[in-house]
Amino acid sequence: MSLLVQQPLSLYIHIPWCVQKCPYCDFNSHGMKSDLPEQAYTAALLKDLDDDIARFNLSDRKLHSIFIGGGTPSLFSAKAIGDILAGVFARFDHDSDIEVTLEANPGTVEADKFVGFAEAGVSRLSIGVQSFESDKLIKLGRIHDNQQAIRAAELAKSCGVKSFNLDLMHGLPEQSLDAAMDDLAQAIALKPDHLSWYQLTIEPNTAFGSKPPKLPEDETLWDIQEHGVSMLADAGYQQYEISAYSQIGKQSKHNLNYWRFGDYLGIGCGAHGKITDSASGKIYRTIKVKHPKGYLEQGRPALDHLNTVTTDELPFEFMMNQLRLRESFDINRFTQTTGLALATIAEPLAQASAKGLLIKNQQNWQVSTLGHRYLNDLLELFL
């Protein structure tokens, strides 16, 4: 193996509670049954973080970005979020303008906290709108209405954060092309810096998985995608990943680090992490205890699984992330982030090029339009 180059280090913090579980959601989230244990969970998060810092000898690493996801992190008070961030910043060197994203629900109670979140250190809000159609929100199990979604976006502009994202779904139950475009037009009209616009998928182990709703036909889904991408481009949003669109310079730094195969710690219930140890030449993946009860149990380690990514797995893992992006990439990045020689992927690269799925320009490789359309076929070449 070649020498690994140390990658940027991000931090993902998982807060697992929601008011109620949405029928499409397969994330590690749990409906609230009592008051939130903010103090106990904050202490557990920081203990979890300390254990990871010691486990991977990270005390001298600089923190690149923070993402607080869930669940519904905005259920926590601004004070609790501030305490968590203060604990993180006391443990890591970081730039004064570090990107700190917090996922938020547009419900009135959470939206009223936005100013407090900004004062606590949050610089970017990601608001889970999903749709502006009242009937679709009901079918999706969302607890807000379209007016609360609009109000949350308006408040995000004035609460003190530097930028905000709107999460919006398409391909919703019985959704027409016109309805999907109206949804997207409403989102664009609110002028978010970033839009995560993605198709609803039916996942196993969800309510929709056991009783699937009627989704639009494939032809309608394709029309929605084509018209939506065009509408976003006309409004100045650049597509930089499969479902991520942003105004110039407003890409999510945190998510870019994921997709470029950077490092990230994952703390909190069920959180995943990926850490490169350049000294040993190993790449580790971690998973934390999934259920809040177990995670908060005194004396129980937060770490549930720790495994080393094998050399056989690394080509696919690298490409599974990097090829989601619209940007070209220097092929030497593969060696720097995996430690493997370029000869390891020479054959699949040649096959992808011959099939028109990848385009080579000197040392840079770019996924073609055809490659994005048949991304799964492209990725299978690296298995």
C-alpha positions as CSV (number, residue, x, y, z in Angstrom):
1,M,0.0,0.0,0.0
2,S,1.1,3.6,-0.6
3,L,1.2,6.3,2.1
4,L,-2.2,7.6,3.1
5,V,-2.6,11.3,3.2
6,Q,-4.5,12.7,6.3
7,Q,-8.0,13.8,5.3
8,P,-10.1,16.7,6.6
9,L,-12.0,15.6,9.8
10,S,-15.7,16.3,10.2
11,L,-18.0,15.5,13.1
12,Y,-21.5,14.1,12.8
13,I,-23.7,14.3,15.9
14,H,-26.9,12.3,16.0
15,I,-29.9,13.3,18.1
16,P,-32.5,10.5,17.6
17,W,-35.8,11.8,18.9
18,C,-38.8,12.9,16.8
19,V,-42.3,14.0,17.7
20,Q,-43.4,10.9,15.7
21,K,-41.8,8.6,13.2
22,C,-42.5,9.4,9.5
23,P,-43.8,6.4,7.4
24,Y,-41.0,6.7,4.8
25,C,-38.1,7.2,7.3
26,D,-35.5,4.4,7.8
27,F,-33.1,6.6,9.8
28,N,-32.4,5.8,13.4
29,S,-35.1,7.9,15.0
30,H,-37.5,7.3,17.9
31,G,-40.8,9.0,18.8
32,M,-40.8,11.0,22.0
33,K,-42.5,9.3,24.9
34,S,-41.4,11.6,27.7
35,D,-39.3,14.7,28.2
36,L,-36.0,14.8,26.3
37,P,-33.0,13.9,28.5
38,E,-31.0,16.8,27.2
39,Q,-28.4,17.0,30.0
40,A,-27.8,13.2,30.2
41,Y,-27.6,12.9,26.4
42,T,-25.2,15.9,26.1
43,A,-22.9,14.3,28.7
44,A,-23.1,11.0,26.8
45,L,-22.2,12.6,23.5
46,L,-19.1,14.3,25.0
47,K,-18.0,11.1,26.7
48,D,-18.5,9.3,23.3
49,L,-16.4,12.0,21.6
50,D,-13.6,11.7,24.3
51,D,-13.5,8.0,23.7
52,D,-13.1,8.4,20.0
53,I,-10.4,11.1,20.4
54,A,-8.4,8.7,22.6
55,R,-9.2,5.6,20.5
56,F,-7.8,7.2,17.3
57,N,-5.3,9.7,18.8
58,L,-7.1,12.7,17.3
59,S,-6.2,15.4,19.8
60,D,-4.0,17.3,17.3
61,R,-6.5,17.0,14.4
62,K,-8.3,20.2,13.2
63,L,-12.1,20.0,12.9
64,H,-13.4,20.8,9.3
65,S,-17.2,20.9,9.9
66,I,-20.0,19.7,12.1
67,F,-23.5,18.3,11.2
68,I,-26.1,17.8,13.9
69,G,-28.7,15.4,12.4
70,G,-31.5,13.1,13.5
71,G,-34.2,12.5,14.3
72,T,-35.2,16.1,14.9
73,P,-32.3,17.9,16.5
74,S,-34.3,21.2,16.7
75,L,-36.4,19.5,19.5
76,F,-33.4,20.2,21.7
77,S,-33.2,23.6,23.4
78,A,-30.8,26.2,22.1
79,K,-28.9,25.9,25.5
80,A,-28.4,22.2,25.0
81,I,-27.1,22.7,21.4
82,G,-24.8,25.4,22.8
83,D,-23.5,23.1,25.5
84,I,-22.8,20.4,23.0
85,L,-21.0,22.8,20.6
86,A,-19.0,24.3,23.5
87,G,-17.9,20.9,24.5
88,V,-16.8,20.1,20.9
89,F,-14.9,23.3,20.5
90,A,-13.1,22.8,23.8
91,R,-11.7,19.6,22.4
92,F,-10.8,20.5,18.8
93,D,-8.9,23.3,17.0
94,H,-11.2,24.8,14.3
95,D,-11.6,27.9,12.1
96,S,-13.7,30.7,13.5
97,D,-16.1,30.3,10.6
98,I,-16.5,26.6,10.7
99,E,-19.6,25.3,9.1
100,V,-22.0,24.0,11.8
101,T,-25.3,22.6,10.3
102,L,-28.4,21.7,12.3
103,E,-31.4,19.9,10.9
104,A,-34.7,21.5,11.9
105,N,-38.4,20.7,11.6
106,P,-40.5,23.6,10.3
107,G,-43.0,23.2,13.2
108,T,-43.7,26.5,15.0
109,V,-42.1,25.5,18.3
110,E,-38.8,24.6,16.6
111,A,-38.8,27.5,14.2
112,D,-39.0,29.9,17.1
113,K,-35.7,28.6,18.4
114,F,-33.7,29.6,15.3
115,V,-32.2,32.8,16.8
116,G,-31.1,30.8,19.8
117,F,-29.5,28.2,17.6
118,A,-27.5,30.8,15.7
119,E,-26.4,32.4,19.0
120,A,-25.3,28.9,20.2
121,G,-22.9,28.5,17.2
122,V,-25.0,27.1,14.4
123,S,-24.1,28.7,11.1
124,R,-26.3,26.7,8.7
125,L,-29.9,25.3,9.1
126,S,-31.2,22.4,7.1
127,I,-35.0,22.6,7.1
128,G,-37.0,19.4,6.4
129,V,-39.9,20.8,4.4
130,Q,-40.4,17.7,2.1
131,S,-43.4,19.3,0.4
132,F,-45.6,22.4,0.4
133,E,-48.8,20.5,-0.5
134,S,-51.0,20.0,2.6
135,D,-52.3,16.6,1.4
136,K,-48.8,15.3,0.7
137,L,-47.6,16.5,4.1
138,I,-50.3,14.5,5.7
139,K,-49.5,11.4,3.7
140,L,-45.8,11.7,4.6
141,G,-46.7,11.9,8.3
142,R,-45.2,15.4,8.7
143,I,-46.4,17.4,11.7
144,H,-46.2,20.9,10.0
145,D,-48.3,22.6,7.4
146,N,-47.2,24.6,4.3
147,Q,-47.5,27.9,6.1
148,Q,-45.2,26.8,8.9
149,A,-42.7,25.6,6.3
150,I,-42.7,29.0,4.6
151,R,-42.4,30.8,7.9
152,A,-39.4,28.6,8.9
153,A,-37.6,29.5,5.7
154,E,-38.3,33.2,6.1
155,L,-37.1,33.1,9.7
156,A,-33.9,31.3,8.6
157,K,-33.0,34.3,6.5
158,S,-33.1,36.7,9.5
159,C,-32.1,34.6,12.5
160,G,-28.4,35.1,12.2
161,V,-27.2,31.9,10.4
162,K,-25.0,32.3,7.3
163,S,-27.0,30.0,5.1
164,F,-29.8,27.5,5.0
165,N,-30.9,24.5,3.1
166,L,-34.4,23.2,2.3
167,D,-35.0,19.4,2.0
168,L,-37.7,18.7,-0.6
169,M,-39.0,15.4,-2.0
170,H,-40.4,14.6,-5.3
171,G,-42.1,11.5,-6.7
172,L,-44.6,11.6,-3.8
173,P,-47.7,9.4,-3.7
174,E,-49.9,10.2,-6.8
175,Q,-47.9,13.4,-7.5
176,S,-48.2,14.9,-11.0
177,L,-45.5,16.7,-12.9
178,D,-47.3,20.0,-12.4
179,A,-47.6,19.5,-8.7
180,A,-44.0,18.5,-8.3
181,M,-42.9,21.6,-10.3
182,D,-45.2,23.8,-8.1
183,D,-43.5,22.4,-5.0
184,L,-40.1,23.1,-6.4
185,A,-41.0,26.6,-7.6
186,Q,-42.3,27.4,-4.1
187,A,-39.0,26.2,-2.6
188,I,-37.0,28.3,-5.1
189,A,-39.1,31.4,-4.3
190,L,-38.0,31.2,-0.7
191,K,-34.4,31.8,-1.9
192,P,-32.5,29.1,0.1
193,D,-28.7,29.0,-0.5
194,H,-29.0,25.2,-1.0
195,L,-31.7,22.7,-2.0
196,S,-31.6,19.0,-1.3
197,W,-34.1,17.8,-3.9
198,Y,-34.5,14.0,-4.0
199,Q,-36.9,11.3,-5.0
200,L,-39.0,9.5,-2.4
201,T,-37.9,5.9,-2.2
202,I,-39.7,3.1,-0.4
203,E,-37.4,1.5,2.2
204,P,-37.8,-1.8,4.0
205,N,-38.6,-1.7,7.7
206,T,-40.7,1.4,7.3
207,A,-44.5,1.9,7.4
208,F,-44.4,2.6,3.6
209,G,-42.3,-0.6,3.2
210,S,-45.1,-2.7,4.7
211,K,-47.9,-0.9,3.0
212,P,-46.5,1.0,0.0
213,P,-48.5,4.0,-1.3
214,K,-49.2,4.4,-5.0
215,L,-46.2,6.3,-6.5
216,P,-46.0,8.0,-9.9
217,E,-45.2,6.0,-13.0
218,D,-41.5,5.8,-14.1
219,E,-42.2,8.1,-17.1
220,T,-43.7,10.8,-14.8
221,L,-40.7,10.4,-12.4
222,W,-38.3,10.9,-15.3
223,D,-40.2,14.0,-16.5
224,I,-40.2,15.4,-13.0
225,Q,-36.4,14.9,-12.8
226,E,-35.7,16.5,-16.2
227,H,-38.0,19.5,-15.7
228,G,-36.8,20.0,-12.1
229,V,-33.1,20.1,-13.0
230,S,-33.8,22.6,-15.7
231,M,-35.9,24.8,-13.4
232,L,-33.1,24.7,-10.7
233,A,-30.4,25.6,-13.3
234,D,-32.5,28.5,-14.6
235,A,-32.8,29.8,-11.0
236,G,-29.0,29.7,-10.5
237,Y,-28.7,26.5,-8.6
238,Q,-25.8,24.3,-9.6
239,Q,-26.1,20.6,-9.2
240,Y,-23.0,19.3,-7.5
241,E,-24.2,15.9,-6.3
242,I,-27.0,13.5,-7.2
243,S,-29.6,15.4,-5.1
244,A,-27.7,18.5,-4.0
245,Y,-28.1,21.9,-5.6
246,S,-26.6,25.2,-4.4
247,Q,-26.0,28.8,-5.3
248,I,-22.4,29.5,-6.2
249,G,-20.1,28.9,-3.3
250,K,-22.9,27.6,-1.0
251,Q,-22.2,23.8,-1.3
252,S,-22.4,21.9,2.0
253,K,-18.7,21.6,3.1
254,H,-19.7,18.8,5.5
255,N,-21.3,16.7,2.8
256,L,-18.6,17.4,0.3
257,N,-16.1,15.9,2.8
258,Y,-18.2,12.7,3.0
259,W,-18.3,12.4,-0.8
260,R,-14.6,13.1,-1.3
261,F,-13.9,10.2,1.1
262,G,-12.8,12.5,3.9
263,D,-12.8,11.5,7.6
264,Y,-15.7,11.9,10.0
265,L,-16.4,11.0,13.6
266,G,-19.9,9.9,14.3
267,I,-21.2,10.3,17.9
268,G,-24.7,9.7,19.2
269,C,-27.2,6.8,18.9
270,G,-26.4,4.7,15.9
271,A,-24.0,7.2,14.4
272,H,-21.5,6.0,11.8
273,G,-17.9,7.2,11.5
274,K,-14.9,6.7,9.2
275,I,-11.3,7.5,10.3
276,T,-8.0,7.3,8.5
277,D,-4.9,6.4,10.5
278,S,-2.1,7.5,8.1
279,A,0.5,6.1,10.5
280,S,-0.7,2.5,10.4
281,G,-2.2,2.8,6.9
282,K,-5.6,1.6,8.1
283,I,-9.1,3.0,7.6
284,Y,-11.6,2.3,10.3
285,R,-15.4,2.4,10.4
286,T,-17.4,2.8,13.6
287,I,-21.0,2.4,14.6
288,K,-22.4,3.5,18.0
289,V,-25.1,1.9,20.1
290,K,-28.3,2.4,18.3
291,H,-31.1,2.7,21.0
292,P,-31.2,5.7,23.3
293,K,-31.7,3.5,26.4
294,G,-28.5,1.5,25.7
295,Y,-26.6,4.6,24.7
296,L,-27.4,6.4,27.9
297,E,-26.7,3.3,30.1
298,Q,-24.1,4.2,32.7
299,G,-20.8,2.3,32.2
300,R,-21.7,1.0,28.8
301,P,-19.3,2.0,26.0
302,A,-20.9,3.9,23.2
303,L,-19.0,2.0,20.5
304,D,-21.0,-0.9,19.1
305,H,-18.9,-1.9,16.1
306,L,-15.3,-1.2,15.0
307,N,-14.0,-2.6,11.8
308,T,-11.1,-2.1,9.4
309,V,-12.0,-1.5,5.8
310,T,-10.2,-4.1,3.8
311,T,-8.2,-3.4,0.6
312,D,-10.8,-5.3,-1.4
313,E,-13.5,-3.0,-0.2
314,L,-11.7,0.3,-0.7
315,P,-12.1,0.8,-4.4
316,F,-15.9,0.5,-4.2
317,E,-16.1,2.6,-1.0
318,F,-14.1,5.4,-2.6
319,M,-16.0,5.4,-5.9
320,M,-19.4,5.0,-4.2
321,N,-18.8,8.4,-2.6
322,Q,-16.7,10.3,-5.2
323,L,-18.8,9.3,-8.2
324,R,-22.0,10.9,-6.7
325,L,-20.4,14.3,-7.4
326,R,-20.6,16.3,-10.6
327,E,-17.0,17.5,-10.3
328,S,-14.1,15.9,-11.9
329,F,-11.5,14.4,-9.7
330,D,-7.7,13.9,-9.8
331,I,-7.2,10.1,-9.9
332,N,-4.2,10.5,-7.5
333,R,-6.9,11.3,-4.9
334,F,-7.7,7.6,-5.0
335,T,-4.2,6.7,-3.8
336,Q,-4.1,9.5,-1.3
337,T,-7.3,8.5,0.4
338,T,-7.1,4.7,0.2
339,G,-3.4,4.0,0.1
340,L,-3.8,1.7,-2.9
341,A,-1.8,1.9,-6.1
342,L,-3.6,3.2,-9.2
343,A,-3.0,-0.2,-10.8
344,T,-5.7,-1.5,-8.4
345,I,-8.5,0.2,-10.4
346,A,-6.8,0.4,-13.9
347,E,-9.1,-2.3,-15.4
348,P,-12.5,-1.0,-14.1
349,L,-11.4,2.6,-15.2
350,A,-10.7,1.3,-18.7
351,Q,-14.0,-0.6,-18.8
352,A,-15.9,2.5,-17.6
353,S,-14.2,4.7,-20.2
354,A,-14.9,2.2,-23.0
355,K,-18.6,2.2,-22.1
356,G,-18.8,6.0,-22.0
357,L,-19.5,6.1,-18.3
358,L,-16.4,8.0,-17.3
359,I,-14.4,10.6,-19.3
360,K,-10.7,11.0,-18.9
361,N,-8.9,14.3,-19.2
362,Q,-5.2,13.8,-18.4
363,Q,-5.2,12.9,-14.7
364,N,-8.8,14.0,-14.1
365,W,-11.9,11.8,-14.5
366,Q,-15.4,12.9,-14.9
367,V,-18.6,11.0,-14.7
368,S,-20.4,11.3,-18.0
369,T,-24.1,12.1,-18.4
370,L,-24.6,8.4,-19.3
371,G,-22.6,7.5,-16.2
372,H,-24.9,9.5,-13.9
373,R,-27.9,7.9,-15.5
374,Y,-26.5,4.4,-15.0
375,L,-24.5,5.1,-11.8
376,N,-25.2,1.6,-10.2
377,D,-23.8,-0.1,-13.3
378,L,-20.8,2.1,-13.1
379,L,-20.2,1.4,-9.4
380,E,-20.5,-2.4,-10.0
381,L,-17.3,-2.2,-12.1
382,F,-15.4,-1.4,-8.9
383,L,-16.7,-4.3,-6.8
